[in-house]
């Protein structure tokens, strides 16, 4: 039996990722565009906020904010149904609910609540968001490619992320995926990530990034948001830009020699802690996650927070040590 997923208590942020099965099927621009459309429609239906994302050739990352669970009115339910299904389907459900309300019998009230629960149960939960998104994309992908069966490897991975500096770092790490993979030299040139979408003018993508970096107060304008976020993406503006050949070679040498890296350098590596670390944030945050989820860890485990050892300028902690191959140099 697989372990339950570690989740917060409402109003939490998660880095989620999933990889496609090994095989001949990968995502080109058409598939990435449809996955982005699916991501946005599921965002509206589930009532979550996508802070940023990266859609790659054979996997995806998404940083999502899940609000506290609350009741959903019939009006809100129908508006959300329109985002994922169609206006016609929403109207059909709305008509059915109205008819049942007019009947006003015990059986009609029970049926109406069952209808509401069928959809509301898929809202306000990171697992339901990911399940809905993956299923809808798989259905489309299989039709387009005339195939059958599952498309994704196992269950998705998730890391519970503390708001503040850790959330901003995670957003930057996700938006730098295409740079690490050698697809582009600048993250703003990659259209299938949140930063690329924001640079292209998307208000929704810009709002997501504003929330991601709001640890020191949410900037009032995109200009302020962009300036702060770009500083993080560009190593704080110190020295050579991390996307240059010289900087990338310095990172590669540091990784291979087993030395320590700055946070800016680490963001241009694959950092296993950011996808396999269970939780990411301050020592106090990770300890609180550990205390609330002791059953997830071994009985001999006494403390939760584990410092990301090879970072020399960041107070970031995770819930797993991950001593084997924690960092992989950029391509």
Backbone bond lengths (Angstrom), bond angles and torsions (degrees), N, CA, C in turn:
res aa  C-N    CA-C-N  psi(-1)  N-CA   C-N-CA  omega(-1)  CA-C   N-CA-C  phi
1 X - - - 1.465 - - 1.529 109.33 -
2 X 1.330 116.60 130.47 1.453 118.40 -178.87 1.519 110.84 -79.09
3 X 1.340 115.12 152.49 1.453 120.38 -178.03 1.525 110.95 -71.12
4 X 1.332 114.99 151.58 1.463 119.70 175.07 1.517 109.02 -66.58
5 X 1.313 115.89 150.35 1.456 120.88 179.68 1.531 109.37 -75.97
6 X 1.330 116.68 139.77 1.457 120.40 176.65 1.527 108.96 -76.75
7 X 1.325 115.00 124.25 1.462 120.91 179.37 1.520 109.41 -130.82
8 X 1.340 115.26 159.33 1.453 120.84 175.63 1.517 110.19 -82.14
9 X 1.307 114.55 -167.15 1.456 120.07 -175.41 1.514 112.95 -107.09
10 X 1.337 116.95 12.77 1.458 121.06 -179.91 1.515 110.78 121.65
11 X 1.329 116.61 138.25 1.448 120.42 -178.11 1.514 112.85 73.94
12 X 1.337 117.09 32.33 1.465 122.08 -173.84 1.527 111.84 -108.20
13 X 1.342 114.68 165.50 1.459 121.83 179.81 1.528 109.74 -120.09
14 X 1.322 115.84 143.30 1.464 121.97 -176.58 1.525 110.55 -135.78
15 X 1.319 115.39 138.29 1.461 120.54 165.40 1.518 106.78 -95.91
16 X 1.331 116.14 117.77 1.462 121.74 -179.49 1.511 109.34 -116.67
17 X 1.315 116.35 142.83 1.464 119.71 175.84 1.515 109.99 -147.92
18 X 1.339 114.65 152.91 1.463 120.76 177.34 1.524 108.35 -149.19
19 X 1.320 115.52 147.89 1.452 122.08 -178.37 1.525 109.56 -115.66
20 X 1.335 115.78 145.20 1.457 120.52 177.09 1.520 110.25 -73.26
21 X 1.319 116.55 156.06 1.458 120.80 175.20 1.519 110.41 -61.23
22 X 1.325 115.95 146.58 1.463 119.49 174.69 1.521 109.50 -61.21
23 X 1.314 117.53 138.12 1.458 120.40 -179.02 1.512 111.12 156.68
24 X 1.317 117.12 -169.49 1.465 120.67 -174.98 1.526 113.69 -79.59
25 X 1.319 118.60 -8.42 1.461 120.79 -173.73 1.526 110.92 -95.86
26 X 1.302 115.57 119.80 1.457 122.19 177.19 1.527 107.80 -135.27
27 X 1.315 115.93 173.40 1.459 120.07 -177.42 1.520 111.85 -99.41
28 X 1.335 115.46 120.67 1.448 121.70 169.44 1.515 108.79 -92.19
29 X 1.326 116.41 -168.54 1.464 119.56 -177.33 1.528 112.22 -61.80
30 X 1.326 118.04 -37.49 1.462 120.18 -179.30 1.535 110.38 -65.23
31 X 1.312 116.57 -42.86 1.466 120.38 -179.73 1.533 110.60 -67.88
32 X 1.323 116.72 -40.92 1.466 119.67 178.91 1.533 110.67 -64.21
33 X 1.318 116.42 -40.35 1.464 119.77 179.21 1.525 110.64 -62.64
34 X 1.339 116.72 -41.27 1.464 118.87 179.41 1.523 111.10 -70.15
35 X 1.345 117.25 -36.54 1.462 119.63 177.85 1.525 110.13 -64.65
36 X 1.323 117.11 -38.44 1.465 120.00 176.68 1.524 110.83 -63.97
37 X 1.320 117.04 -42.07 1.464 120.90 176.63 1.526 110.58 -61.53
38 X 1.322 116.61 -41.53 1.458 121.36 178.44 1.525 110.81 -65.34
39 X 1.318 115.95 -41.49 1.462 121.64 177.44 1.528 110.62 -56.07
40 X 1.321 116.03 -45.38 1.461 120.61 -177.57 1.531 112.10 -71.31
41 X 1.318 117.67 -39.31 1.464 119.16 179.65 1.528 110.61 -68.31
42 X 1.328 117.88 -37.86 1.460 120.80 177.62 1.530 110.81 -70.32
43 X 1.319 116.78 -32.10 1.461 121.04 174.42 1.529 110.11 -58.44
44 X 1.347 116.25 -46.97 1.458 120.06 179.79 1.514 112.88 -66.66
45 X 1.326 116.68 -40.86 1.461 120.36 -178.45 1.518 111.88 -68.32
46 X 1.312 116.81 -46.10 1.464 120.81 -174.71 1.531 112.91 -80.37
47 X 1.319 117.18 -13.20 1.449 119.46 178.52 1.508 114.14 74.18
48 X 1.344 117.17 28.44 1.456 122.00 176.07 1.526 107.89 -104.57
49 X 1.338 116.76 174.65 1.457 120.68 175.86 1.524 109.08 -122.88
50 X 1.322 116.84 124.08 1.457 121.43 174.12 1.525 107.71 -81.94
51 X 1.335 116.44 118.62 1.461 120.73 -179.24 1.523 111.05 -83.61
52 X 1.313 117.11 -43.33 1.455 121.95 170.70 1.523 107.86 -164.64
53 X 1.325 116.98 176.22 1.464 121.30 -175.69 1.523 108.90 -163.60
54 X 1.318 115.81 166.14 1.466 122.72 171.52 1.525 107.59 -145.06
55 X 1.322 116.02 122.02 1.461 122.01 179.43 1.522 107.74 -107.09
56 X 1.331 115.68 112.26 1.457 120.87 -174.38 1.526 110.90 -106.93
57 X 1.309 115.93 -175.18 1.471 121.49 -174.06 1.517 112.14 -62.67
58 X 1.339 117.59 -39.57 1.463 120.02 -175.42 1.525 113.07 -134.03
59 X 1.335 117.37 14.14 1.460 120.02 177.82 1.520 109.12 -162.27
60 X 1.330 115.29 171.49 1.455 119.09 176.18 1.517 110.23 -142.96
61 X 1.331 115.04 156.51 1.458 123.90 173.24 1.521 107.60 -125.36
62 X 1.320 116.70 144.24 1.461 120.51 173.87 1.520 108.64 -144.95
63 X 1.331 116.43 135.23 1.455 123.09 175.40 1.521 106.30 -106.26
64 X 1.335 116.14 117.52 1.456 119.80 -170.07 1.525 110.57 -128.75
65 X 1.328 115.19 140.18 1.458 122.71 174.75 1.525 107.98 -101.88
66 X 1.323 116.27 124.73 1.467 121.65 -179.24 1.524 107.95 -109.38
67 X 1.328 118.65 116.64 1.468 120.96 -177.00 1.524 111.27 -72.57
68 X 1.314 117.53 165.28 1.472 120.06 174.56 1.527 110.31 -59.24
69 X 1.323 116.98 145.02 1.461 121.24 178.67 1.522 110.21 -63.96
70 X 1.319 116.55 136.66 1.454 121.39 176.38 1.525 108.38 -147.77
71 X 1.302 115.37 166.54 1.451 119.31 178.38 1.518 111.51 -67.05
72 X 1.330 115.60 152.33 1.464 121.54 179.47 1.528 108.17 -117.11
73 X 1.314 116.57 120.87 1.463 120.49 178.47 1.522 109.33 -70.99
74 X 1.329 116.44 162.47 1.467 119.90 178.39 1.520 110.83 -61.52
75 X 1.329 117.09 -38.04 1.455 119.89 178.85 1.511 112.24 -63.04
76 X 1.341 116.51 -44.42 1.460 121.33 178.39 1.523 110.43 -66.20
77 X 1.320 116.85 -39.66 1.458 121.19 178.66 1.529 110.96 -58.96
78 X 1.330 117.18 -45.61 1.463 120.76 -178.30 1.529 111.00 -68.65
79 X 1.327 117.70 -37.44 1.472 119.86 177.26 1.522 110.47 -63.39
80 X 1.321 116.48 -40.40 1.468 119.35 179.13 1.523 111.73 -68.33
81 X 1.318 116.86 -37.23 1.467 120.02 177.74 1.524 110.80 -60.11
82 X 1.331 117.02 -35.96 1.466 120.07 179.46 1.518 112.06 -63.40
83 X 1.339 117.26 -33.16 1.461 119.81 -177.63 1.520 112.05 -70.51
84 X 1.334 117.06 -30.08 1.465 120.03 -175.73 1.520 112.56 -101.57
85 X 1.310 117.05 -33.52 1.460 120.89 -176.71 1.528 109.69 -108.62
86 X 1.318 117.39 -99.77 1.464 121.02 179.41 1.519 108.36 -160.87
87 X 1.326 115.65 164.76 1.463 119.66 176.96 1.523 110.48 -63.52
88 X 1.345 116.57 -36.56 1.457 120.45 179.10 1.511 112.67 -62.76
89 X 1.343 115.86 -43.51 1.461 119.96 179.74 1.527 110.11 -66.07
90 X 1.339 116.28 -42.72 1.461 119.74 179.27 1.523 110.87 -62.47
91 X 1.340 116.19 -39.45 1.465 119.93 179.10 1.525 110.80 -65.40
92 X 1.335 116.33 -37.08 1.464 120.44 178.48 1.526 110.86 -63.88
93 X 1.333 116.52 -44.50 1.467 120.68 178.36 1.528 110.05 -65.76
94 X 1.333 116.58 -41.89 1.453 120.10 179.15 1.513 112.12 -61.91
95 X 1.347 116.51 -41.38 1.456 120.16 177.96 1.512 112.20 -64.51
96 X 1.341 115.55 -38.57 1.463 119.12 179.67 1.532 110.61 -66.19
97 X 1.329 117.47 -42.26 1.457 120.60 179.37 1.530 111.37 -63.99
98 X 1.322 115.88 -39.69 1.466 119.57 179.09 1.526 110.93 -65.35
99 X 1.337 116.26 -42.27 1.456 120.69 179.20 1.525 110.99 -61.58
100 X 1.332 116.01 -43.17 1.465 120.29 179.96 1.528 111.21 -66.04
101 X 1.323 115.91 -37.22 1.461 119.48 178.33 1.525 111.07 -65.01
102 X 1.314 116.06 -39.44 1.462 120.30 179.63 1.532 111.72 -66.58
103 X 1.343 116.88 -33.64 1.466 119.77 178.23 1.527 111.09 -65.77
104 X 1.334 115.97 -38.06 1.465 122.93 173.36 1.528 113.30 50.57
105 X 1.326 115.19 50.05 1.457 121.02 173.33 1.524 108.26 -116.08
106 X 1.307 116.36 167.19 1.462 119.62 178.83 1.517 110.56 -60.25
107 X 1.341 116.45 -41.33 1.469 120.35 -179.27 1.526 110.93 -66.86
108 X 1.347 117.76 -41.03 1.464 120.16 -178.46 1.524 111.04 -69.21
109 X 1.330 116.80 -38.50 1.465 119.77 177.79 1.523 111.09 -65.34
110 X 1.332 116.13 -38.18 1.463 120.62 178.58 1.526 110.29 -65.58
111 X 1.322 117.18 -43.00 1.465 120.34 179.45 1.524 110.81 -65.18
112 X 1.334 117.04 -39.89 1.463 120.17 178.98 1.529 110.91 -62.31
113 X 1.328 116.98 -42.13 1.465 120.14 178.97 1.518 111.41 -66.50
114 X 1.328 116.92 -34.02 1.466 119.93 177.14 1.518 111.02 -65.84
115 X 1.330 116.90 -39.15 1.469 121.21 177.81 1.527 109.63 -64.06
116 X 1.337 116.20 -47.47 1.466 119.60 -179.76 1.527 111.02 -60.85
117 X 1.340 116.09 -44.06 1.465 120.30 -177.61 1.529 111.73 -65.82
118 X 1.330 116.36 -33.41 1.475 120.40 -179.38 1.521 111.19 -59.15
119 X 1.321 117.02 -37.16 1.459 120.50 -179.40 1.531 112.05 -94.90
120 X 1.327 117.08 -42.49 1.461 120.34 -177.33 1.521 111.69 -64.22
121 X 1.334 117.09 -27.72 1.456 120.23 178.43 1.519 113.37 -66.28
122 X 1.320 116.94 -15.61 1.469 121.67 178.96 1.518 111.61 -97.44
123 X 1.323 117.75 8.45 1.455 122.07 -176.17 1.522 110.87 -111.08
124 X 1.330 115.95 149.18 1.454 120.48 175.25 1.507 114.94 69.01
125 X 1.343 117.50 29.06 1.465 121.17 -179.06 1.522 108.67 -144.18
126 X 1.323 117.42 130.22 1.460 120.82 -175.63 1.529 111.69 -65.34
127 X 1.329 117.83 -36.07 1.465 120.27 -179.52 1.521 111.11 -67.44
128 X 1.328 117.02 -41.17 1.463 120.15 179.05 1.522 111.05 -68.70
129 X 1.321 116.72 -35.97 1.462 120.73 175.89 1.521 110.79 -60.02
130 X 1.325 116.28 -49.04 1.457 120.45 -178.63 1.522 111.16 -67.46
131 X 1.312 117.52 -40.63 1.462 121.06 179.44 1.526 111.14 -61.30
132 X 1.317 116.15 -46.48 1.462 120.49 -179.28 1.525 110.76 -63.00
133 X 1.328 116.60 -45.38 1.463 120.69 -178.75 1.525 111.41 -62.79
134 X 1.318 116.93 -46.97 1.461 120.84 -178.15 1.529 111.79 -65.50
135 X 1.323 116.44 -41.30 1.464 119.45 -179.31 1.523 111.68 -64.93
136 X 1.318 116.70 -44.91 1.462 119.66 -177.91 1.525 111.74 -67.09
137 X 1.333 116.27 -38.44 1.460 118.54 177.54 1.522 110.59 -68.08
138 X 1.326 117.72 -40.27 1.466 121.13 179.39 1.522 111.20 -61.84
139 X 1.325 117.22 -42.63 1.469 120.67 178.42 1.530 110.99 -59.57
140 X 1.318 116.05 -44.94 1.471 119.79 178.97 1.527 110.85 -66.52
141 X 1.331 116.87 -46.73 1.458 121.92 -177.86 1.527 110.85 -59.87
142 X 1.315 116.39 -43.82 1.466 120.08 -179.01 1.524 111.54 -65.42
143 X 1.325 117.49 -38.44 1.468 119.24 176.34 1.523 110.89 -64.66
144 X 1.315 116.74 -44.91 1.463 121.13 -177.72 1.521 112.29 -65.08
145 X 1.319 116.94 -35.13 1.469 121.18 -174.54 1.526 112.90 -106.86
146 X 1.333 115.92 7.80 1.464 121.19 175.83 1.526 111.68 52.25
147 X 1.295 114.45 52.15 1.461 120.29 178.31 1.517 108.91 -129.98
148 X 1.336 115.49 172.00 1.454 121.58 178.64 1.514 108.89 -134.09
149 X 1.332 115.39 161.59 1.456 119.62 173.43 1.514 113.56 98.05
150 X 1.325 114.19 -177.27 1.452 120.94 -176.28 1.522 111.01 -71.51
151 X 1.308 116.28 156.88 1.466 121.75 -177.29 1.525 111.51 -118.34
152 X 1.331 116.69 -21.10 1.455 120.04 -170.70 1.527 111.65 -112.51
153 X 1.325 115.92 148.52 1.464 121.84 176.97 1.525 110.24 -73.54
154 X 1.301 117.80 120.74 1.460 123.50 170.03 1.532 112.02 45.31
155 X 1.320 117.15 -152.01 1.463 121.80 177.60 1.532 109.74 -87.27
156 X 1.295 116.05 160.61 1.461 118.77 179.38 1.528 110.46 -74.75
157 X 1.324 115.92 154.55 1.455 122.39 175.10 1.527 108.41 -90.31
158 X 1.335 116.08 149.67 1.457 119.10 175.59 1.513 110.39 -145.30
159 X 1.312 115.72 145.46 1.463 123.42 175.81 1.520 107.51 -127.30
160 X 1.319 116.48 125.50 1.462 122.37 176.67 1.528 107.49 -77.52
161 X 1.340 117.19 124.49 1.469 121.32 -171.65 1.526 110.29 -116.58
162 X 1.322 115.51 131.37 1.461 120.86 177.83 1.529 110.23 -73.70
163 X 1.326 116.08 140.20 1.454 120.12 174.50 1.525 109.48 -66.10
164 X 1.326 115.63 152.21 1.454 120.01 -178.75 1.513 110.68 109.48
165 X 1.328 118.77 -147.13 1.468 121.40 -176.71 1.524 114.07 -55.06
166 X 1.332 117.50 -39.74 1.469 119.57 -178.52 1.523 111.35 -63.45
167 X 1.316 117.51 -38.56 1.466 121.28 -179.51 1.526 110.40 -67.39
168 X 1.329 116.89 -40.48 1.461 120.38 177.89 1.524 110.86 -64.52
169 X 1.340 116.43 -41.96 1.468 120.52 178.52 1.523 110.46 -62.80
170 X 1.329 117.09 -43.15 1.454 119.75 -179.72 1.528 111.34 -64.03
171 X 1.326 116.94 -40.10 1.468 120.05 177.69 1.518 110.36 -59.92
172 X 1.332 116.99 -46.36 1.464 120.60 -179.93 1.525 111.16 -63.35
173 X 1.318 116.23 -41.04 1.467 120.60 178.96 1.529 110.53 -58.90
174 X 1.327 116.51 -42.06 1.461 120.74 -179.67 1.520 110.68 -68.00
175 X 1.323 117.56 -45.20 1.463 120.51 -178.01 1.522 112.69 -68.38
176 X 1.325 117.53 -18.68 1.468 120.83 179.20 1.526 112.61 -90.62
177 X 1.318 117.77 7.75 1.471 120.34 -178.87 1.515 113.02 -55.26
178 X 1.324 116.27 -48.69 1.466 119.65 -176.55 1.520 111.76 -67.83
179 X 1.334 117.47 -28.00 1.460 121.06 176.13 1.522 109.68 -70.28
180 X 1.333 117.08 -46.39 1.474 120.50 178.10 1.515 111.74 -59.50
181 X 1.343 116.08 -35.82 1.469 120.48 -178.35 1.518 112.75 -79.40
182 X 1.327 117.67 -5.09 1.455 120.79 179.83 1.513 113.72 77.75
183 X 1.335 118.04 16.68 1.468 121.66 -179.48 1.518 110.37 -77.84
184 X 1.335 117.14 -40.48 1.466 122.83 178.08 1.524 107.81 -136.51
185 X 1.330 116.09 164.42 1.459 120.87 176.18 1.521 111.87 -93.88
186 X 1.328 116.62 -20.78 1.458 121.20 -178.56 1.526 108.78 -131.80
187 X 1.328 119.02 133.03 1.473 120.29 -176.16 1.523 113.72 -62.72
188 X 1.342 116.59 -25.29 1.454 119.41 178.80 1.517 113.45 -70.11
189 X 1.335 116.56 -14.34 1.467 120.90 -179.59 1.525 112.68 -88.73
190 X 1.331 116.60 -3.36 1.461 119.34 -178.66 1.525 108.81 -100.32
191 X 1.332 118.09 113.43 1.467 120.40 -172.99 1.517 114.93 -73.29
192 X 1.345 117.72 -14.82 1.461 119.87 -174.38 1.528 112.22 -105.37
193 X 1.330 115.63 41.44 1.457 122.02 170.89 1.521 107.78 -138.31
194 X 1.323 116.29 162.12 1.455 119.88 -176.13 1.513 112.43 -60.81
195 X 1.343 116.78 -40.14 1.460 119.78 -179.19 1.528 110.88 -66.57
196 X 1.334 117.18 -41.60 1.456 120.07 177.40 1.518 111.71 -62.01
197 X 1.344 116.23 -40.23 1.460 120.35 178.39 1.529 110.68 -66.29
198 X 1.342 116.52 -39.30 1.460 120.15 178.60 1.528 111.09 -65.97
199 X 1.318 116.27 -42.26 1.470 119.80 178.26 1.520 111.44 -61.89
200 X 1.343 116.46 -28.83 1.460 120.97 179.43 1.527 112.37 -79.59
201 X 1.335 117.86 -5.27 1.456 120.49 174.23 1.509 116.38 111.85
202 X 1.336 119.06 2.41 1.458 120.95 -178.02 1.525 111.51 -69.53
203 X 1.340 115.88 120.01 1.458 119.96 178.05 1.508 112.67 -64.99
204 X 1.330 116.89 -37.88 1.459 120.26 -178.86 1.534 110.45 -65.80
205 X 1.334 117.94 -41.21 1.456 120.86 178.39 1.523 110.75 -66.73
206 X 1.315 117.49 -37.81 1.460 120.70 178.83 1.523 111.44 -66.74
207 X 1.320 117.29 -39.78 1.462 121.05 177.88 1.528 110.66 -64.10
208 X 1.334 116.40 -38.92 1.456 119.71 178.33 1.514 111.99 -61.75
209 X 1.325 117.36 -44.21 1.460 120.68 179.90 1.529 110.99 -68.19
210 X 1.333 117.77 -34.22 1.465 120.42 177.20 1.523 110.41 -61.09
211 X 1.335 117.45 -41.43 1.468 120.98 177.61 1.525 110.27 -66.45
212 X 1.330 116.94 -39.21 1.467 120.77 -176.81 1.522 112.39 -63.44
213 X 1.324 118.29 -32.99 1.469 119.91 -176.33 1.522 111.90 -106.88
214 X 1.324 117.80 17.54 1.466 121.35 -172.82 1.519 113.83 -82.32
215 X 1.327 118.12 17.38 1.453 119.49 -178.43 1.511 113.42 -60.24
216 X 1.330 116.80 -33.24 1.460 120.57 -179.85 1.529 110.89 -104.57
217 X 1.321 117.00 23.02 1.460 120.92 -178.11 1.511 110.14 106.78
218 X 1.302 117.16 129.26 1.462 121.01 -175.75 1.520 111.12 -71.32
219 X 1.334 118.98 123.45 1.461 121.03 177.92 1.524 110.73 -60.42
220 X 1.326 116.06 146.11 1.456 120.40 -176.08 1.521 112.24 -80.00
221 X 1.304 118.35 -23.14 1.457 121.38 -174.92 1.520 110.82 -129.62
222 X 1.343 115.25 160.00 1.458 119.62 175.56 1.524 110.38 -62.94
223 X 1.321 117.49 -34.52 1.458 120.61 179.24 1.522 110.91 -58.97
224 X 1.340 116.49 -44.42 1.472 120.00 179.23 1.523 111.12 -69.47
225 X 1.332 115.88 -42.63 1.469 120.00 176.94 1.519 110.37 -58.70
226 X 1.316 116.27 -47.32 1.464 121.37 -176.19 1.519 111.04 -63.88
227 X 1.319 116.52 -41.22 1.464 119.69 -178.53 1.524 110.84 -62.17
228 X 1.323 116.55 -44.94 1.466 120.06 -179.54 1.520 111.69 -68.64
229 X 1.321 116.31 -40.39 1.464 119.33 -177.08 1.526 110.61 -72.08
230 X 1.327 116.22 -38.68 1.459 119.66 179.69 1.521 110.81 -63.95
231 X 1.349 116.14 -34.49 1.454 119.52 177.39 1.522 110.96 -61.54
232 X 1.334 116.72 -38.80 1.464 120.90 177.94 1.524 110.82 -69.16
233 X 1.324 116.73 -42.97 1.462 120.13 179.10 1.520 112.09 -64.69
234 X 1.335 116.42 -31.07 1.469 121.46 -175.67 1.520 113.10 -103.56
235 X 1.306 117.63 28.39 1.467 121.69 174.43 1.513 112.22 62.46
236 X 1.331 117.08 35.09 1.453 120.05 177.24 1.506 114.26 69.40
237 X 1.324 116.99 12.61 1.459 120.05 177.96 1.519 113.72 75.93
238 X 1.338 117.80 14.02 1.458 120.55 -176.86 1.522 110.47 -98.51
239 X 1.316 116.31 129.22 1.451 120.21 175.61 1.511 112.73 69.06
240 X 1.318 115.12 -155.24 1.456 120.52 -178.88 1.518 110.40 -71.38
241 X 1.332 117.09 143.95 1.456 120.32 176.96 1.520 108.68 -60.53
242 X 1.333 117.46 139.04 1.468 120.62 -173.44 1.521 113.47 -66.23
243 X 1.353 117.01 -11.48 1.456 119.53 -179.40 1.536 111.56 -86.66
244 X 1.335 117.63 -6.04 1.462 120.46 -178.50 1.525 110.50 -74.22
245 X 1.337 115.95 158.19 1.464 120.54 179.61 1.526 111.14 -61.43
246 X 1.330 116.52 -38.92 1.461 120.55 -178.62 1.523 111.09 -63.69
247 X 1.334 115.56 -45.78 1.464 119.83 -179.24 1.521 111.14 -66.51
248 X 1.322 117.11 -40.56 1.460 120.31 -179.77 1.526 111.11 -64.53
249 X 1.321 116.37 -37.43 1.458 120.12 178.91 1.532 110.29 -67.56
250 X 1.339 117.01 -36.54 1.462 120.42 177.77 1.527 110.84 -64.05
251 X 1.320 116.66 -39.87 1.459 121.02 177.45 1.525 109.68 -64.14
252 X 1.325 116.21 -43.88 1.468 120.52 -178.58 1.533 110.96 -60.86
253 X 1.316 116.54 -43.22 1.462 121.29 179.93 1.528 110.15 -64.15
254 X 1.343 116.60 -43.39 1.456 120.44 -179.20 1.517 111.56 -63.06
255 X 1.335 116.92 -41.23 1.462 121.06 179.88 1.518 110.49 -65.21
256 X 1.315 116.58 -47.37 1.462 120.95 -175.93 1.522 112.20 -68.43
257 X 1.332 116.98 -26.95 1.468 119.94 -179.39 1.525 112.06 -87.11
258 X 1.326 116.31 -7.53 1.456 120.03 179.99 1.510 113.86 79.12
259 X 1.329 117.62 14.76 1.450 120.98 -179.12 1.515 112.70 -80.81
260 X 1.323 115.61 178.38 1.456 120.94 178.52 1.520 110.62 -85.58
261 X 1.322 114.60 154.01 1.453 120.85 -179.53 1.526 109.32 -124.73
262 X 1.318 115.16 151.88 1.456 119.04 170.49 1.520 107.89 -72.99
263 X 1.322 116.07 163.58 1.463 119.70 177.36 1.516 110.15 -59.52
264 X 1.333 116.90 -41.22 1.472 120.39 179.98 1.520 111.01 -59.70
265 X 1.333 116.58 -41.11 1.465 119.62 178.15 1.524 110.72 -68.02
266 X 1.328 116.68 -41.65 1.465 120.15 -178.16 1.526 111.57 -62.52
267 X 1.320 117.72 -34.22 1.460 120.70 -179.90 1.520 111.95 -62.87
268 X 1.322 116.90 -17.78 1.465 120.32 178.32 1.521 111.79 -99.93
269 X 1.330 115.31 12.48 1.462 121.94 171.77 1.530 108.22 -113.95
270 X 1.323 115.54 165.63 1.457 119.48 168.03 1.521 106.59 -82.85
271 X 1.338 116.57 118.88 1.466 122.37 -177.27 1.527 107.61 -110.39
272 X 1.319 117.22 109.51 1.472 120.93 -175.98 1.523 112.02 -60.99
273 X 1.314 117.43 -31.14 1.465 120.35 -179.24 1.524 111.49 -59.48
274 X 1.336 117.17 -29.08 1.457 120.29 -177.07 1.530 112.54 -78.13
275 X 1.311 117.75 -15.06 1.466 120.33 178.00 1.527 112.94 -118.93
276 X 1.337 118.13 -21.31 1.462 122.06 -176.79 1.523 113.59 -121.30
277 X 1.323 117.13 6.21 1.464 119.81 -171.32 1.507 115.77 -85.88
278 X 1.332 119.26 -2.07 1.472 125.53 177.19 1.528 112.30 75.10
279 X 1.329 117.05 -50.15 1.465 121.64 178.58 1.517 108.19 -145.10
280 X 1.330 116.81 150.34 1.459 121.48 -179.72 1.519 108.62 -139.17
281 X 1.345 116.00 130.54 1.454 119.60 177.69 1.511 111.41 163.67
282 X 1.322 116.32 -153.59 1.460 121.53 178.42 1.529 109.88 -73.11
283 X 1.329 115.41 168.30 1.467 119.75 178.13 1.529 110.63 -58.94
284 X 1.339 116.91 -44.65 1.462 120.28 -177.99 1.529 111.34 -63.63
285 X 1.323 116.64 -38.83 1.465 120.01 -179.40 1.528 110.66 -64.54
286 X 1.318 116.78 -48.39 1.474 119.97 -178.02 1.523 110.32 -66.20
287 X 1.324 117.77 -37.94 1.463 119.91 176.97 1.532 110.98 -62.06
288 X 1.336 117.01 -38.60 1.462 119.18 179.16 1.521 111.35 -67.22
289 X 1.331 117.04 -38.06 1.461 120.48 176.04 1.526 109.88 -62.96
290 X 1.334 116.40 -41.71 1.468 121.53 179.06 1.526 111.26 -61.87
291 X 1.329 116.86 -46.34 1.462 120.91 -177.53 1.527 111.86 -63.20
292 X 1.325 116.75 -35.65 1.463 120.89 -178.51 1.525 112.92 -80.91
293 X 1.347 117.01 -12.47 1.470 120.67 -175.38 1.526 111.03 -133.08
294 X 1.326 117.70 41.36 1.463 120.70 -176.02 1.525 112.74 -58.37
295 X 1.326 117.12 -31.73 1.451 119.83 -179.51 1.512 113.62 -65.17
296 X 1.317 117.96 -17.73 1.457 122.44 179.63 1.525 111.26 -75.03
297 X 1.342 116.19 -24.74 1.458 121.89 -174.07 1.526 110.59 -106.68
298 X 1.310 115.95 165.44 1.455 121.07 -179.47 1.522 112.34 -64.52
299 X 1.328 116.28 155.32 1.467 121.35 -176.35 1.531 111.85 -66.24
300 X 1.327 117.59 -23.67 1.468 120.48 -178.70 1.527 112.09 -83.03
301 X 1.299 116.70 -11.91 1.461 120.78 -177.59 1.525 110.15 -71.68
302 X 1.331 116.85 126.29 1.463 121.27 -176.74 1.523 113.12 -107.62
303 X 1.317 117.19 -28.89 1.465 121.09 -179.71 1.519 109.29 -128.82
304 X 1.319 116.79 160.81 1.454 119.92 -174.97 1.508 115.81 -103.36
305 X 1.332 117.66 -43.88 1.458 121.16 -170.09 1.520 112.48 -74.08
306 X 1.330 115.59 132.91 1.458 122.77 176.64 1.531 107.93 -127.16
307 X 1.318 116.44 121.51 1.457 120.59 -179.51 1.540 110.29 -68.18
308 X 1.317 116.46 140.90 1.469 119.82 171.92 1.526 105.91 -73.62
309 X 1.307 116.55 101.49 1.454 123.45 -161.90 1.525 115.18 -61.47
310 X 1.306 118.15 -36.95 1.469 118.49 -170.15 1.529 113.25 -92.20
311 X 1.304 116.93 9.52 1.460 120.41 173.25 1.520 108.46 -93.71
312 X 1.330 117.61 128.85 1.460 119.13 -175.78 1.524 113.34 -104.52
313 X 1.338 118.66 0.47 1.464 118.38 -177.28 1.521 112.60 -140.20
314 X 1.332 117.52 24.01 1.463 120.00 -178.49 1.522 110.03 -139.92
315 X 1.323 116.45 130.48 1.459 121.81 176.69 1.523 108.68 -89.78
316 X 1.321 115.76 69.62 1.456 121.74 179.49 1.523 109.45 -111.88
317 X 1.335 114.90 135.78 1.454 120.64 -178.66 1.531 109.19 -127.99
318 X 1.331 115.29 150.63 1.453 121.27 174.08 1.526 108.01 -130.11
319 X 1.339 115.68 176.68 1.462 119.74 -177.99 1.521 112.34 -96.50
320 X 1.326 117.44 0.90 1.466 120.48 179.12 1.518 109.36 -133.19
321 X 1.350 116.61 143.15 1.461 121.12 -178.70 1.529 112.18 -71.71
322 X 1.332 116.49 -48.17 1.472 121.46 -179.83 1.527 111.63 51.48
323 X 1.302 115.30 58.93 1.458 120.50 -177.90 1.538 112.97 -70.49
324 X 1.341 116.36 -27.52 1.473 118.38 -176.39 1.533 110.21 -86.64
325 X 1.338 115.03 121.20 1.464 122.82 177.83 1.529 113.01 47.35
326 X 1.336 117.66 56.29 1.463 118.46 -178.77 1.527 112.59 -72.09
327 X 1.340 116.82 -25.26 1.463 121.05 -179.33 1.518 110.79 -127.06
328 X 1.316 116.21 137.47 1.457 121.64 175.38 1.521 108.00 -124.83
329 X 1.328 116.82 127.96 1.453 121.31 -176.18 1.529 111.36 -64.63
330 X 1.345 118.05 153.38 1.453 121.57 177.39 1.516 111.65 -66.97
331 X 1.334 115.68 157.12 1.460 120.25 179.02 1.522 110.14 -75.60
